[in-house]
Amino acid sequence: MLEEGLKKRDILKILENKLSKDYRYNSGHILGSMCTAAHEFGREIYCKYVNKNLGDPGLFSGTAELEDDLVKEIGELYHGKDIIGSFTTGGSEANLIAVRVAKELRPDINEPEMIVPVSAHMSFDKSAELLGIKLRKAKLKENSKLDTEHFKSLINENTCLVVGIAGTTSLGLIDPIQEIGKMIENKEIFFHVDAAFGGFVLPFLKHLGYKIPEWDFNVDQVDSITSDPHKMGMNVIPSGGIFLRNKNIIQKTGFEIPYLAGGNFKHLHIVGTRPGGPVISFWALMKYLGMNGFKEILNKCMKNTYYLCDGINGIKGIKLVTEPVMNIVGITTESGESICELDEELRKLDWMLGKFEDFNLIRIVIMPHITKSHLTKFIKDLAYIVKKLGL
Ligand SMILES: Cc1ncc(COP(=O)(O)O)c(C=O)c1O
């Protein structure tokens, strides 16, 4: 550590230099990320309220009230009534909270198990390991959709949790949430839906007239939903969200913190100190954008998604894994050859994609920072590399 502090000007110069290595969203080269540049108004609000700490809600009761309002509003967007929950550091923490709640609600099970589709996010592997739960993975069919027969066959007396995904990480597909709900009807099994990505996509697509299957609290058996404002919600990082139907969950399964300056309260979080800034910025962003603002963002992303699909369909040697349901596209080879070399060559041209070796696909997430002209350049490079590799 320096004895004497540097001048602000000099520090800014060092930072500028060091951070110039970072990729920028507006370069168009970040094609495989679920995050994007946060909305300008959200950023402004976040900076203003960066000191708010929701780890001690008694001290920041105004911020806590805003969070409750926001959770209720998002809960209504997901067709729930008086939904409870809170903001998290992201989808991984929200999923971990749901898994822990499911386990806590079944103290009668000695060796608890949970069932997730093979397409589930890594956060469920992490959660299972951290919480000592056996993770059972249901297979996918040839068409990348969930094999519901296999899923059903994994349910037994030790199952405390089943998980469905509304917007899979690799392809943006929606699991048959209603069908999973029927499988556990009248069973004491918690049902969590991971809509970390889809949560701020599906409601707007539906309003745009897309045919979207039921995936939220409209399905009676759904107990909780993960949905992340720092993905398609355009909010600052970190902001995930966990939304729960049963109001008593926090009383039943929450941690009590006895020493806080603002007084006791119960919470479900893994973290203690918790940023209030992202909650306030998203509260403001929801008010600012409204349904029409989000619809406009989604409309543009979907137009670009179809433009990319047309481009891919025009290149011999590669193909779409499946028709996109949302703004996520998967590319694979026509021959079944590995996509690894294709990914490597595209990376050399500075295209930052998502490589899913298990599914032999390259994922592109058409986020709001991606424009048609970025995609035109990418399609040109893609065609060139596919030809060069002789795929
Ligand atoms: C479906 C799904 N769930 C959970 C997560 C984890 O979210 P985070 O990276 O915010 O922890 C992701 C991230 O890509 C995801 O796609």
The ligand as an SDF file (V2000), in Angstrom:
LIG
                    3D

 16 16  0  0  0  0  0  0  0  0999 V2000
  -31.1760  -19.7910  -16.4130 C   0  0  0  0  0  0  0  0  0  0  0  0
  -30.1150  -19.1730  -15.5430 C   0  0  0  0  0  0  0  0  0  0  0  0
  -30.2160  -19.2730  -14.2160 N   0  0  0  0  0  0  0  0  0  0  0  0
  -29.3050  -18.7220  -13.3930 C   0  0  0  0  0  0  0  0  0  0  0  0
  -28.2170  -18.0380  -13.8860 C   0  0  0  0  0  0  0  0  0  0  0  0
  -27.2080  -17.4480  -12.9410 C   0  0  0  0  0  0  0  0  0  0  0  0
  -27.2830  -16.0610  -12.9060 O   0  0  0  0  0  0  0  0  0  0  0  0
  -26.0970  -15.1810  -12.2950 P   0  0  0  0  0  0  0  0  0  0  0  0
  -24.9630  -15.2860  -13.2440 O   0  0  0  0  0  0  0  0  0  0  0  0
  -26.7090  -13.8270  -12.2150 O   0  0  0  0  0  0  0  0  0  0  0  0
  -25.7670  -15.7310  -10.9560 O   0  0  0  0  0  0  0  0  0  0  0  0
  -28.0710  -17.9090  -15.2740 C   0  0  0  0  0  0  0  0  0  0  0  0
  -26.9180  -17.2110  -15.8330 C   0  0  0  0  0  0  0  0  0  0  0  0
  -26.6120  -17.2430  -16.9750 O   0  0  0  0  0  0  0  0  0  0  0  0
  -29.0350  -18.5080  -16.1290 C   0  0  0  0  0  0  0  0  0  0  0  0
  -28.9330  -18.4610  -17.4740 O   0  0  0  0  0  0  0  0  0  0  0  0
  1  2  1  0
  2  3  1  0
  2 15  2  0
  3  4  2  0
  4  5  1  0
  5  6  1  0
  5 12  2  0
  6  7  1  0
  7  8  1  0
  8  9  2  0
  8 10  1  0
  8 11  1  0
 12 13  1  0
 12 15  1  0
 13 14  2  0
 15 16  1  0
M  END
$$$$
